């Protein structure tokens, strides 16, 4: 069986040393739940649009800090599935997700990657590599550009905030909840 998983989504791509560099992090650190990196954003023809780099240098950050950041900012600092190498044994029932498991079946979420990063953040630390090791392609035909997917994504963000606060995972007090809800409200105003 596979010990590690890294999806290569649609028309994204890995740079040649991606898996080698990420596996080295696992070999050198025992408590790593996932490894991510900076990533390049490219257009439909492969032209570089931007680079997303969340840390100026390689870093290992506590999972609880990352989970709090994700929920309070609603910012996917970890990246798309193409970006992340994860331990398969830490996934919930070997599958993506964090909440909404009913009789071993997962209920739909438009932000299943975020749910997975949250779950893995409860399992260990998150390693960031400052170098871009993959490219994420953006184009008009993607599902994430559809109004229905955008609406469902924001509904799911709210559900995640509520779930985290109710379970006292990542959002453990009213101050953290208020920060998450304020940013959620601000984000909703920007997209409407």
SEVEXBA-344148 format. One line per 3 residues: number of its first residue (from 1); their letters; for each residue x, y, z of N, C-alpha, C, O. Coordinates in pm, whole numbers, plus 50000, padded with zeros to 5 digits. Each point is the difference from the previous one (the first is absolute). Layout:
NUM> a> X Y Z X Y Z X Y Z X Y Z; ...
END
This chain:
1> xxx> 50083 49880 50000 49917 50120 50000 50087 50125 50000 50117 49997 50038; 49825 50111 49920 50070 50128 49996 50006 50059 50140 49901 49999 50074; 50217 50054 49962 50014 50068 50128 49969 50149 49988 49953 50061 50095
4> xxx> 50073 49995 49788 49983 50144 49977 49914 50021 49876 49998 49917 49908; 49930 50194 50092 49913 50034 49888 50028 50144 49958 50015 50089 50083; 49993 49931 49787 50006 50135 49942 49923 49996 49869 50046 49940 49903
7> xxx> 49839 50122 50094 49920 50002 49879 50065 50094 49899 50060 50101 50037; 49927 49865 49838 50037 50089 49891 49870 50032 49928 49949 49920 49921; 50000 50198 50106 49866 50037 49956 50000 50051 49855 50086 50077 49959
10> xxx> 49815 49877 49967 49968 50050 49866 50123 50031 49917 50076 49910 49963; 49944 50219 50009 50112 50040 49914 50107 50077 50077 50070 50083 49942; 49944 49890 50188 50110 50054 50080 50124 49916 49974 49993 49899 49929
13> xxx> 50121 50141 50127 50116 49914 49987 50097 50017 50116 50004 50104 50066; 50075 49790 49955 50107 49997 50101 50130 50043 49933 50022 49973 49882; 50064 50095 50194 50137 50023 49955 50081 49876 50035 49964 49926 50091
16> xxx> 50146 50049 49837 50071 49872 50010 50044 49958 50141 50001 49880 50028; 50034 50213 50060 50051 49961 50132 49895 50006 50111 50033 49984 50118; 49841 50038 49847 49895 50019 50100 49992 49885 50101 50016 50023 50121
19> xxx> 49962 49858 49833 49979 49888 50091 50127 49970 50081 49991 49968 50118; 50124 50041 49819 50126 49976 50071 50017 50098 50116 50034 49959 50111; 49944 50168 49864 50018 50102 50105 49896 49984 50111 50031 50019 50117
22> xxx> 49848 49947 49846 49895 49982 50101 50024 49874 50083 49979 50002 50122; 50064 49891 49815 50028 49876 50074 50115 50020 50099 50000 49940 50107; 50096 50143 49857 50111 50028 50092 49949 50061 50131 50052 49969 50107
25> xxx> 49846 50116 49884 49941 50061 50120 49943 49890 50090 50022 50001 50121; 49905 49905 49821 49945 49889 50078 50110 49916 50064 49987 49959 50115; 50119 50016 49812 50109 49918 50052 50073 50068 50116 50055 49931 50086
28> xxx> 49947 50200 49916 50073 50075 50103 49914 50042 50119 50053 50047 50100; 49815 49936 49890 49909 50048 50105 49890 49897 50024 49937 49952 49906; 50041 50013 50219 49902 49896 50034 49854 50047 50004 49910 49922 49972
31> xxx> 50067 50204 50062 49864 50044 50028 49938 50080 49886 49917 50088 50025; 50120 49884 49852 49948 50074 49886 49876 49930 49945 50004 49881 49967; 49886 50193 50025 49876 49946 49944 49992 50024 49850 49951 49915 49925
34> xxx> 50098 50200 50031 50003 50028 49857 50114 50095 49969 50046 50075 50086; 49999 49919 49790 50104 50090 49950 49942 50075 49882 49940 49940 49911; 50078 50191 50089 49953 50084 49891 50114 50090 49957 50108 49998 50059
37> xxx> 49868 50081 49837 50104 50089 49952 49937 50122 49935 49879 50007 49980; 50206 50088 49987 49954 50109 49913 49957 49936 49869 50042 49889 49967; 49873 50181 49958 49958 49946 49872 49983 50113 49900 49965 50113 50035
40> xxx> 50060 49852 49840 49980 50096 49892 49858 49987 49948 49944 49890 49994; 49999 50223 49970 49869 50003 49937 50026 50029 49852 50068 50097 49965; 49877 49817 49949 50020 50017 49856 49864 50011 49932 49898 49958 50054
43> xxx> 50103 50098 49826 49874 50011 49925 49980 49875 49915 50078 49905 50007; 49818 50096 49912 49965 49884 49919 50110 49957 49903 50007 49883 49963; 50078 50211 49996 50107 49966 49906 50133 49972 50071 50101 49974 49934
46> xxx> 49900 50032 50201 50122 49971 50076 50083 50121 50035 50109 49985 50056; 49842 50135 49914 50073 50123 50031 49987 50032 50149 49891 49992 50056; 50220 50043 50008 50000 50033 50142 49918 50126 50026 50023 50105 49939
49> xxx> 49881 49883 50153 49917 50114 50040 50050 50057 50132 50011 50122 50016; 50021 49788 50078 50035 50043 50135 50068 49884 50073 49994 49886 49955; 50068 50145 50156 50053 49899 50090 49938 50024 50137 50002 50112 50051
52> xxx> 49943 49783 50008 49945 50010 50134 50101 49939 50095 50031 49881 49994; 50020 50204 50094 50101 49957 50096 49956 50050 50137 50001 50120 50025; 49962 49789 50063 49945 50037 50130 50108 50015 50108 49974 50062 50104
55> xxx> 50144 49884 49874 50109 50017 50097 50126 50043 49924 50027 49949 49892; 50050 50146 50164 50120 50047 49931 50115 49899 50001 50095 50012 49923; 49896 49891 50164 50103 49894 50010 49931 49871 50038 49884 50000 50041
58> xxx> 50188 49889 49944 49944 49872 50042 49961 50008 50147 50071 50062 50080; 49818 49876 49957 49953 50009 50138 49914 49879 50034 49937 49939 49914; 50063 50029 50215 49908 49900 50054 49914 50073 50102 50051 50060 50094
61> xxx> 49817 49933 49886 49907 50075 50083 49902 49901 50064 49954 49905 49936; 50015 50120 50191 49907 49912 50071 49867 49993 49926 49948 50101 49952; 49999 49779 50040 49872 49981 49932 49889 50085 50060 49917 50053 49927
64> xxx> 50081 49960 50205 49894 50079 50064 50007 50147 49957 49897 50066 49988; 50224 49986 49990 50013 50139 49953 49949 50015 49857 49933 50098 49967; 50098 49803 49949 49954 50005 49860 49848 49987 49994 49935 50072 49925
67> xxx> 50008 49836 50152 49855 49983 50001 49930 50128 50042 49900 50039 49939; 50152 50027 50164 49943 50127 50043 50008 50106 49891 49905 50075 49978; 50211 49931 49954 50018 50096 49891 49900 49974 49887 49934 50093 49953
70> xxx> 50055 49782 50005 49906 49967 49891 49859 50048 50032 49934 50060 49916; 50021 49912 50206 49863 50034 50037 49981 50148 50028 49897 50057 49964; 50201 50006 50098 49984 50141 50031 50012 50088 49876 49932 50102 49990
73> xxx> 50153 49861 49916 50023 50083 49881 49925 49951 49877 49983 50075 49903; 49971 49799 50099 49943 49936 49882 50097 50017 49881 49961 50040 49890; 50164 49929 50138 50109 50011 49903 50068 49864 49989 50054 49949 50098
76> xxx> 49942 49993 49784 50062 49870 49981 50151 50016 49989 50057 49996 49891; 50006 50022 50222 50145 50019 50004 50075 49871 49965 50120 50004 49973; 49812 49884 50028 50064 49871 49973 50004 49970 49850 50100 49948 49951
79> xxx> 49795 50084 49978 50002 49982 49856 49902 49896 49950 49925 49939 50076; 50078 50043 49795 49913 49905 49933 50056 49859 50017 50116 49984 50038; 49804 49913 49934 50049 49863 50016 50130 49969 49925 50080 49919 50047
82> xxx> 49942 50143 49838 50124 49979 49926 50122 50042 50081 50108 49945 49983; 49875 50153 50105 50111 50057 50076 50044 49911 50116 50116 50007 50041; 49795 49911 50012 50019 49937 50131 50035 49851 49990 49937 49924 49927
85> xxx> 50166 50036 50149 50031 49859 50021 49957 49967 50143 50040 50068 50094; 49880 49827 49921 49947 49968 50133 50017 49853 50032 50016 49916 49912; 49981 50056 50219 50003 49860 50044 49860 49940 49985 49903 50052 50054
88> xxx> 50088 49840 49873 49871 49936 49976 49938 49951 50131 49878 50007 50017; 50204 49943 50075 49948 49943 50125 49930 50104 50087 49923 49964 50089; 50103 50164 49887 49939 50106 50081 49867 50049 49945 49928 50074 50067
91> xxx> 50038 49885 49811 49872 50041 49944 49887 49929 50074 50016 49890 50051; 49870 50174 49952 49884 49943 50068 49944 49888 49914 49950 50024 49890; 50057 49855 50160 49955 49882 49925 50071 49988 49865 49945 49943 49906
94> xxx> 50177 50111 50085 50076 49995 49876 49948 50092 49892 50040 49988 49884; 49872 50106 50152 49937 50088 49902 50014 50145 50040 50035 50032 50114; 49939 50057 49791 49998 50143 50029 49886 50031 50097 49904 49925 50009
97> xxx> 50108 50186 50063 49892 50049 50084 50039 50021 50145 50110 49963 50042; 49800 50096 50034 50019 50026 50142 49872 49974 50078 50005 49937 50106; 49884 50108 49847 49873 49988 50070 49899 49936 49906 50034 49966 49887
100> xxx> 49844 50019 50158 49888 49950 49919 50014 49854 49958 49941 49961 49899; 50133 49960 50173 50004 49858 49967 49876 49933 50059 49974 50010 50120; 49950 49922 49796 49880 49930 50044 50010 49856 49948 50003 49976 49880
103> xxx> 50001 49929 50213 50011 49858 49962 50112 49976 49898 49981 49930 49901; 50135 50129 50127 50119 49983 49917 49985 50058 49860 50079 49967 49911; 49823 50119 50067 49984 50066 49869 50014 50150 50020 49946 50056 50096
106> xxx> 50125 50008 49815 50023 50144 50013 49889 50079 49930 49958 49966 49890; 49996 50138 50176 49901 50088 49942 50072 50112 49923 50108 50042 50040; 49834 50005 49853 50062 50095 49909 50051 50126 50071 49935 50052 50090
109> xxx> 50183 49995 49867 50053 50130 50039 50072 50059 49880 50078 49932 49934; 49894 50195 50038 50066 50068 49887 50146 50033 50033 50078 50031 49909; 49959 49962 50219 50138 50030 50039 50060 49880 50074 50052 50012 50111
112> xxx> 49938 49873 49824 50048 49875 50060 50149 50006 50031 50046 49937 50095; 50031 50139 49826 50142 50013 50030 50020 50071 50134 50083 49956 50080; 49845 50151 49945 50011 50072 50127 49962 49908 50116 50067 49997 50103
115> xxx> 49825 49929 49879 49957 49906 50105 50110 49898 50030 50022 49964 50116; 50045 49991 49781 50109 49903 50019 50117 50065 50070 50058 49939 50091; 49979 50182 49870 50113 50069 50067 49966 50022 50148 50088 49987 50085
118> xxx> 49788 50044 49946 49960 50016 50140 50013 49868 50076 50053 49996 50111; 49899 49897 49828 50012 49870 50066 50147 49965 50024 50037 49960 50110; 50046 50056 49788 50142 49969 50014 50069 50092 50102 50096 49959 50065
121> xxx> 49855 50163 49947 50056 50093 50099 49973 49954 50143 50070 50043 50093; 49831 49871 49926 49977 49943 50134 50090 49880 50024 50009 49951 50113; 50059 50001 49784 50081 49878 50008 50150 50027 50016 50075 49909 50036
124> xxx> 49969 50214 49937 50143 50029 50010 50033 50137 49946 49912 50084 49980; 50217 49938 49996 50048 50129 49954 49993 50009 49848 49985 49900 49930; 50027 50224 50021 49994 50027 49857 50136 50057 49958 50046 50099 50058
127> xxx> 50015 49840 49843 50129 50048 49949 49977 50081 49873 49927 49958 49910; 50135 50159 50085 49993 50089 49884 50139 50008 49936 50099 50023 50069; 49907 49958 49802 50123 50020 49923 49980 50130 49921 49901 50014 49928
130> xxx> 50192 50079 50084 49985 50133 49941 50013 49999 49847 49953 50093 49934; 50108 49806 50011 50022 49990 49856 49873 49947 49930 49940 49905 50050; 50019 50154 49839 49887 49943 49924 50037 49862 49945 50100 49986 49929
133> xxx> 49821 49913 50103 50028 49863 49955 49890 49945 49910 50009 49885 49955; 49888 50195 50019 49893 49957 49909 49938 50125 49938 50025 50112 50043; 49894 49864 49855 49929 50109 49934 49851 49966 49996 49961 49889 49964
136> xxx> 49958 50209 50072 49855 49987 50000 49946 50084 49883 50027 50119 49990; 49898 49816 49923 49951 50066 49880 49862 50062 50026 49910 49933 50050; 50074 50195 49914 49871 50069 50012 49950 50035 49860 50073 50055 49918
139> xxx> 49801 49913 50058 49938 50035 49872 49849 50009 50022 49947 49955 50101; 49985 50104 49803 49856 50028 50014 49911 49877 50008 49888 50009 50049; 50159 49876 49905 49917 49881 50000 49996 49923 50131 49934 49896 50008
142> xxx> 50136 50151 50094 50006 49927 50127 49871 50010 50078 49931 50102 49997; 50037 49789 50075 49881 49998 50084 50002 50110 50104 49895 50057 50031; 50221 49975 50024 50008 50099 50107 49960 50140 49954 49987 50090 50083
145> xxx> 49992 49930 49788 49954 50129 49946 49847 50005 49990 49942 50106 49975; 49994 49779 50044 49854 49994 49987 49933 50057 50124 50044 49976 50112; 49848 50100 49867 49930 50064 50112 49953 49900 50105 50008 50027 50120
148> xxx> 49942 49858 49836 49952 49899 50094 50113 49950 50090 49980 49981 50120; 50138 49997 49823 50115 49953 50078 50047 50109 50096 50033 49972 50115; 49970 50152 49839 50040 50112 50086 49904 50012 50117 50043 50015 50114
151> xxx> 49827 49979 49859 49899 50009 50107 50016 49886 50100 50000 50022 50121; 50013 49856 49828 50016 49885 50089 50129 50009 50081 50004 49958 50115; 50101 50096 49825 50126 50016 50072 49981 50088 50123 50047 49967 50109
154> xxx> 49885 50144 49874 49982 50091 50114 49904 49945 50103 50015 50028 50119; 49887 49895 49838 49914 49930 50096 50085 49901 50081 49987 49991 50122; 50100 49936 49809 50086 49902 50067 50099 50067 50095 50028 49947 50107
157> xxx> 50027 50170 49855 50089 50072 50093 49925 50031 50130 50054 49981 50109; 49822 50068 49879 49922 50031 50119 49978 49874 50085 50015 50003 50122; 49951 49886 49811 49978 49875 50073 50128 49954 50072 49993 49949 50112
160> xxx> 50122 50070 49825 50127 49963 50063 50028 50085 50124 50043 49949 50103; 49931 50181 49886 50020 50090 50115 49909 49956 50115 50044 49989 50114; 49831 49986 49855 49903 49959 50102 50042 49867 50064 50000 49986 50122
163> xxx> 50036 49917 49795 50041 49868 50049 50123 50012 50090 50005 49941 50108; 50094 50135 49847 50124 50015 50078 49972 50062 50136 50054 49956 50101; 49861 50145 49902 49970 50066 50127 49920 49907 50092 50028 49991 50119
166> xxx> 49872 49940 49825 49919 49908 50081 50086 49887 50058 49978 49957 50113; 50118 49995 49809 50086 49890 50044 50123 50049 50078 50077 49919 50054; 49941 50212 49951 50117 50062 50066 50131 49948 49938 50095 49968 50071
169> xxx> 49906 50027 49795 50119 49965 49924 50038 50123 49918 49921 50046 49918; 50196 50006 50104 50055 50118 49932 49936 50131 50047 50072 50095 50030; 49797 49910 49979 49930 50119 50051 49948 49964 50138 49891 49946 50014
172> xxx> 50189 50084 50087 49970 49950 50134 49937 50103 50092 49958 49966 50111; 50034 50160 49845 49939 50102 50086 49923 50099 49913 50012 50000 49878; 49910 50085 50187 49913 50091 49927 50079 50104 49921 49954 50045 49895
175> xxx> 50164 49993 50152 50082 50096 49927 50043 49943 49864 49993 50069 49898; 50052 49806 50101 50040 49935 49874 49880 49985 49907 50011 50020 49879; 49874 49946 50177 49878 49989 49920 49964 50135 49939 49965 50007 49882
178> xxx> 50042 50099 50197 49966 50133 49948 50093 50043 49887 49955 50060 49903; 50172 49910 50109 50095 50031 49892 49960 49924 49873 49995 50058 49892; 49976 49814 50122 49960 49918 49885 49873 50055 49936 49992 50011 49877
181> xxx> 49909 50024 50204 49873 50049 49945 50014 50138 49938 49936 50029 49899; 50146 50057 50160 50023 50132 49942 50066 49986 49863 49958 50064 49904; 50146 49853 50087 50066 49980 49871 49907 49933 49900 50003 50031 49881
184> xxx> 49915 49877 50167 49902 49936 49913 49906 50105 49943 49974 50002 49879; 49975 50085 50206 49909 50107 49957 50070 50092 49899 49940 50035 49898; 50184 50003 50129 50075 50085 49907 50022 49930 49866 49987 50063 49895
187> xxx> 50044 49809 50108 50020 49924 49876 49870 49992 49921 50002 50011 49877; 49887 49970 50191 49870 49993 49932 49966 50132 49933 49946 50002 49890; 50086 50108 50175 49974 50133 49939 50083 50018 49873 49952 50058 49903
190> xxx> 50171 49892 50097 50087 50014 49883 49950 49921 49880 50016 50043 49886; 49922 49841 50138 49957 49919 49885 49858 50033 49954 49959 49956 49893; 49966 50119 50187 49862 50030 49959 49991 50125 49914 49891 50038 49957
END
